[in-house]
Amino acid sequence: MASDAPLAGKTAGNKTAGNKAAGSKDPVKRDARKANRRGAARLAAVQALYQMDLAGTGLNEILAEFESHWLGREVEGAQYLPVEAAFFRDIVSGVVREQRALRRRL
């Protein structure tokens, strides 16, 4: 299933930047980490929606798969950035919920 591996926030086998500062009280670093997690969540959501469309995967199944196998995990030697999971679920669920209205507009 190597070709199905999402690319969300993938690093070249290195630990994600900012892990050392995880306990930091610096608000700039904390805000940057949150922005990075939200950015990774957006990219993962696009990939999840694409996989749902191609494979006909249901919402609950895709959320469970991404959260348990891809998001913030090491896959085939590459470390995927952690995401803001609630934001990821909100994006994917919202697109599915509003799919009919979105298709009419496109």
C-alpha positions as CSV (number, residue, x, y, z in Angstrom):
1,M,0.0,0.0,0.0
2,A,3.0,2.2,-0.5
3,S,1.5,4.2,-3.3
4,D,-1.5,5.1,-1.0
5,A,0.7,6.8,1.6
6,P,-0.5,10.4,2.1
7,L,2.1,13.1,1.8
8,A,0.7,15.4,4.5
9,G,3.5,17.1,6.2
10,K,6.1,14.5,5.4
11,T,9.6,15.0,6.4
12,A,12.7,13.2,5.0
13,G,12.9,10.7,7.8
14,N,13.8,13.3,10.3
15,K,11.9,14.2,13.5
16,T,9.6,17.1,13.0
17,A,11.0,20.5,13.7
18,G,10.0,22.0,17.0
19,N,9.8,18.7,18.9
20,K,12.5,19.9,21.3
21,A,10.5,23.1,22.0
22,A,7.2,21.2,22.7
23,G,7.3,22.3,26.3
24,S,8.4,25.8,25.4
25,K,6.5,28.8,26.9
26,D,7.4,31.0,24.0
27,P,4.1,32.1,22.4
28,V,5.7,32.6,19.0
29,K,6.9,29.0,18.9
30,R,3.6,27.7,20.2
31,D,1.6,29.7,17.6
32,A,4.0,28.4,14.8
33,R,3.5,24.8,16.0
34,K,-0.3,25.3,16.0
35,A,-0.2,26.8,12.4
36,N,2.0,23.9,11.3
37,R,-0.5,21.4,12.7
38,R,-3.4,23.2,11.1
39,G,-1.6,23.3,7.8
40,A,-0.8,19.6,8.0
41,A,-4.4,19.0,8.8
42,R,-5.6,20.9,5.7
43,L,-3.3,18.9,3.5
44,A,-4.3,15.6,5.1
45,A,-8.0,16.5,4.7
46,V,-7.5,17.1,0.9
47,Q,-5.8,13.7,0.7
48,A,-8.5,12.0,2.7
49,L,-11.2,13.5,0.5
50,Y,-9.4,12.4,-2.6
51,Q,-9.1,8.9,-1.2
52,M,-12.8,8.9,-0.3
53,D,-13.6,9.9,-3.9
54,L,-11.3,7.4,-5.6
55,A,-12.0,4.4,-3.4
56,G,-15.5,5.1,-2.3
57,T,-14.5,5.0,1.3
58,G,-17.0,6.3,3.9
59,L,-16.5,9.2,6.2
60,N,-16.0,7.2,9.5
61,E,-13.7,4.7,7.9
62,I,-11.5,7.4,6.3
63,L,-11.3,9.4,9.5
64,A,-10.3,6.3,11.5
65,E,-7.8,5.2,8.9
66,F,-6.0,8.5,8.7
67,E,-6.0,9.1,12.5
68,S,-4.7,5.6,13.3
69,H,-2.3,5.0,10.4
70,W,-1.0,8.3,8.9
71,L,-1.4,11.4,11.0
72,G,1.8,12.1,13.1
73,R,3.1,8.6,12.4
74,E,6.2,7.2,10.8
75,V,5.4,5.5,7.5
76,E,8.1,3.7,5.4
77,G,10.8,5.7,7.1
78,A,9.2,9.1,6.7
79,Q,7.8,11.0,9.6
80,Y,4.4,12.6,9.0
81,L,3.8,15.8,10.9
82,P,1.2,15.7,13.7
83,V,-2.0,17.5,12.9
84,E,-4.7,19.2,14.8
85,A,-7.0,16.2,14.7
86,A,-10.2,18.1,15.5
87,F,-9.5,20.6,12.7
88,F,-8.8,17.7,10.3
89,R,-12.2,16.0,11.2
90,D,-14.0,19.3,10.9
91,I,-12.7,19.9,7.4
92,V,-13.4,16.4,6.1
93,S,-16.8,16.2,7.8
94,G,-17.8,19.7,6.6
95,V,-16.9,19.0,3.0
96,V,-18.9,15.8,3.1
97,R,-21.9,17.5,4.8
98,E,-21.9,20.4,2.3
99,Q,-21.0,18.2,-0.8
100,R,-24.2,18.8,-2.7
101,A,-24.1,22.6,-2.3
102,L,-20.5,22.6,-3.2
103,R,-21.0,20.6,-6.4
104,R,-23.8,23.0,-7.5
105,R,-21.4,25.9,-7.1
106,L,-18.6,24.3,-9.0
